[in-house]
Amino acid sequence: MVLLLVSLPAWPASPLPPPARTTFSVRDRDLASPLILVAYGDARFTDGAENRASNPGARRALVAKIAAENPAAVLINGDIPWHGIVPDYAVFRDETRAWREQHLRTYPALGNHEFAACEEWACLEHWWEAFPKLRGRRWYSVSIGTKIVSIALDTGSALLPGSPQRIWFEDQVAGLGPAVRLVLIVMHHPPVADVQSSKQPDHNPRANEISLAEYLRTVAPNSTAQFVVSAGHIHNYERFADDGVVYLVSGGGGATPYEVDRTDLDRYQSGDFPNYHYVRFELRGDRVLGEIVRLGDYDAPAPHQWETRDRFEITLRP
């Protein structure tokens, strides 16, 4: 018997996993230039006669100003209604009619007030009726062109390691396409905020969301994408930077304002209060310009005075 020794070529390296598919996508050709995005939350849409839980004048002024921006997307970090009931969603639909007339893309995250005054299953049904494209989902992602991915998370569900949402989120991050340069994470409860000892201490970051910040601390430095987290729940504005991740608290959509004691880590040290506002992002080449657009005359019969109170810039990686 003759043995033939055949030299086999080296086994090819395993191919990189394909990019994780986002739930929704918007084509580059359907986006304007420069690309503008808006993030905000905690509007608490409800009957206009209710002016303690939410300021109806400020709420409506913000909606109109956002419509005037004509953004590629409106990212809402939760607490759209005051209560998760049909009448409050009806107010939302009525007051944001201009957004639908302009065909603005709206991508909301679930907050805690979406689950107020109804059973969880009924509250979810009301949310899905308001946003039918999200039916069956509590978290999702969207590609806004090839460079930007927005991920909406549900802080009412577990984000701890090993939870279904966390596994899905890590898969989305690991599978980012090679062209993605900016990841905007939208969620209600904040992972990073000014920790309070006397003013609303029950709104301090929780273990559920802190675990997400710990995960981002390990992956963000090695990613070709820059990460920005926009949260709410605290009805004010705060900005932090942690290991290359920008953390925003943008809870100035109209709900009862909350004063905060600002820590030294907060990049926003203004004494302005209240901060009814939204955050505007503008993509220009390899830079993202962010700014808080604040309503100045919030207590006027017809508020209309706007001012920029914070600006920051993110340089995207090559």
URCOR-V401209 format. One record per pair of residues at least 12 apart in sequence whose C-alpha atoms are under 8 Angstrom apart, sorted by the first residue. I is the first residue (numbers start at 1). J is the second residue. Records with the same first field share a line. If there is no record, write none. Layout:
# URCOR-V401209
I=J, J
This chain:
# URCOR-V401209
17=175
18=175, 177
19=174, 175, 176, 177
20=171, 172, 173, 174, 175, 176, 177
21=172, 175
22=140, 141, 142, 143, 172
23=140, 141, 142
24=141, 142, 143
25=142, 143, 144, 145
26=142, 143, 144, 145
27=144, 145, 146
28=144, 145, 146
29=145
31=72, 145
32=72
34=282, 283, 284
35=71, 72, 282, 283, 284
36=69, 70, 71, 72, 73, 280, 281, 282, 283
37=71, 72, 73, 74, 75, 280, 281, 282
38=66, 71, 73, 74, 75, 278, 279, 280, 281
39=74, 75, 76, 77, 230, 250, 278, 279, 280
40=74, 75, 76, 77, 230, 232, 250, 251, 252, 253, 277, 278, 279
41=76, 77, 78, 79, 80, 231, 232, 250, 251, 252, 253, 278
42=77, 78, 79, 80, 232, 233, 235, 251, 252, 253, 254, 255
43=59, 79, 80, 81, 82, 251, 252, 253, 254, 255
44=79, 80, 81, 82, 83, 113, 253, 254, 255
45=59, 80, 81, 82, 88, 89, 91, 92
46=81, 82, 83, 87, 88, 89, 91, 92
47=87, 88, 91
52=256
53=82, 255, 256
54=82, 254, 255, 256
55=254, 255, 256
56=254
57=298, 299, 300, 301, 302, 303
58=253, 254, 276, 295, 298, 299, 303
59=253, 254
60=95
61=302, 303, 304
62=253, 277, 278, 295
63=95, 96
64=98
67=98, 99, 102, 104
70=102, 104
71=104
72=104, 105
73=104, 105, 106, 107
74=104, 105, 106, 107
75=106, 107, 108, 109, 186
76=106, 107, 108, 109, 186
77=108, 109, 110, 111, 152, 186, 187, 188, 230, 231, 232
78=108, 109, 110, 111, 112, 113, 114, 187, 188, 232, 233
79=110, 111, 112, 113, 114, 188, 233
80=92, 111, 113, 114
81=113, 114
82=113, 114, 116
83=113, 114, 115, 116, 117
84=113, 114, 115, 116, 117, 118, 123, 126, 127
85=116, 117, 118, 123, 126
86=126
89=126, 130
93=130
107=152
108=152, 186
109=138, 139, 152, 153, 154, 186, 187, 188
110=138, 153, 154, 155, 156, 187, 188
111=154, 155, 156, 187, 188, 189, 233
112=156, 188
114=127
138=153, 154
139=151, 152, 153, 154, 165
140=152, 153
146=179, 180
147=179, 180, 181, 182
148=180, 181, 182, 183, 184
149=180, 182, 183, 184
150=183, 184, 185, 186
151=183, 184, 185, 186
152=185, 186, 187
153=165, 185, 186, 187, 188
154=187, 188
155=187, 188, 189, 208, 209
158=208
159=208, 209, 211, 212
160=208, 209, 211, 212
161=211
178=224
180=224, 225
181=224, 225, 226, 316, 317
182=225, 226, 227, 228, 316
183=225, 226, 227, 228
184=227, 228, 229, 230
185=227, 228, 229, 230
186=229, 230, 231
187=229, 230, 231, 232
188=231, 232, 233
189=205, 206, 209, 231, 232, 233
190=204, 205, 206, 209, 230, 231, 232, 233, 249
191=205, 206, 209, 210, 211, 212, 213, 231, 247
192=205, 210, 213, 240, 247
193=205, 238, 239, 240, 249, 266
194=238, 260, 261, 262, 263, 265, 266
195=263
196=260, 261
199=258, 259, 260, 261
200=258, 260
203=233, 234
216=245
217=242, 243, 245
220=243, 244, 245
221=243, 244
224=317, 318
225=316, 317
226=244, 245, 314, 316, 317
227=244, 245, 246
228=245, 246, 247, 248
229=245, 246, 247, 248
230=247, 248, 249, 250
231=247, 248, 249, 250, 251
232=249, 250, 251
233=249, 251
234=249, 250, 251, 258
235=250, 251, 252, 253, 255, 256, 257, 258, 259, 275
236=249, 250, 251, 252, 257, 258, 259, 260, 274, 275, 276
237=249, 250, 251, 252, 268, 275
238=250, 266, 267, 268
239=266, 267, 268
240=265, 266, 267
241=267
250=277, 278, 279
251=276, 277
252=275, 276, 277, 278
253=276, 277, 278
254=276
257=274, 275, 276
258=274
259=273, 274
268=310
270=309
275=294, 295
276=294, 295, 298
277=292, 293, 294, 295
278=292, 293, 294
279=291, 292, 293
280=292, 293
286=315, 316, 317, 318
287=313, 314, 315, 316
288=313, 314, 315, 316
289=311, 312, 313, 314
290=311, 312, 313, 314
291=308, 309, 310, 311, 312
292=308, 309, 310, 311
293=306, 307, 308, 309
294=306, 307, 308, 309
295=307
